[in-house]
Amino acid sequence: MFEWMAWTTPVAVFFGCIGLMLGGMTVWEIKSPTALRRGFLPIETTRGDRLFIGLLAAAYINLAFVGLSGWMSEWLALETDPSIWISFVASMGLLAFIMRKG
């Protein structure tokens, strides 16, 4: 059923984290409804809005890293491509920042 996707450990962890975030946000929203607030983003957002924006940003970071990793390994004279864990940590850090300050 899942043969069409290259399910490596980082990919599975990334999608697992997204699933846990969506479940956690659902419970949090039921327990404590959100209100609009303004952070560094140019619009008033709810927690759900910030999660959506953060997930989009995380996806773009991971896609950019995968697309540029071959170039980075040549430019930095690495023997192998850089680990995808680097983009995972960076994307989750950006997501946490957007959720907190956005």
N, C-alpha and C positions, 0 to 999 in steps of 0.2 A: 504494500500500500504506500509506503514512504520511499520507494526506490528512486523516485524522480528527484529527490533532494539529497544533497551531499550533507548528511547529518553527522557533522563532526561534533566533538564535545563542546567547543565554544558556541557553535550554532545552537545546539540543544540547550545550553545554559542561558543563552540570550533569549530564546523563545520561552523558556521556563520562567525567567525573570519577568517577562512581559505578562505572562499568564498570572503569576503571583501578584503583580502590581494591579492588574485589572480586578482580580478577586478582592484584594485588600482595599482598593478604592471603592468598590461596591459596598463592602461592609462599612467602611468609614463614612460613606455618603448616607447610608441608612441610619447609622448611629448619630451622626452629626451633619445635618444638611449644610451645604456650603453657601457662602455669600460672595458677591462680586468684590474684588479688590484690585488695586492697581499697584503693580511693581515696576520693574524696569521695562517690561513689555509695553508697547504703545497703546494697549487696549486694556479695559477692565476684564479680568478673567476669573473663572471659578477653578477649583482644583481639577476638575475634569478637562477644562480647556488647557490648563498648564500641562497635564499629563499627555494630552494629544500632541501638543506642540513639542514637548520633550521627546516623545516617542518618534515623531517625525525627524527631529534633529538627530536622535540616536541612530536611526536607520540611515540617514545621509552620511553620518560620520563613518559608520561601518562600510557602506558602499564605497565611499571615497577611499577608505583605507585599503579595501580589497583591490580597487582599481589602480591605486598608486603604489602598492607594495612591491611590485616588480621593479618599478622605476627607483623606489627607495633602496632596494637591495643593490642595484647597480650603482647608484649615486654614492651610497655609503660603503661600497665595496664589501657587502656582506656575502657570506657563502650561501645562505638560504634567505627566503623571504622573511620579513619580520613577523612575529607572532600576532595572530588575530586577537589575542588577549589584550594587547595594547589598545586596540580600538574599542574593545568591550569595556575596559575600565574607563577610557576617556568618554565614551558615550553615556555610561551610567553616571559618571561624575557630572556631565552636562545636564542630564535629566534631573538629577538631584538638585542642581543649582537652579534650574528653571522652576522646579516644583517649589523650592524654598523662597526664591527671590523674585520670580517672574510675576 
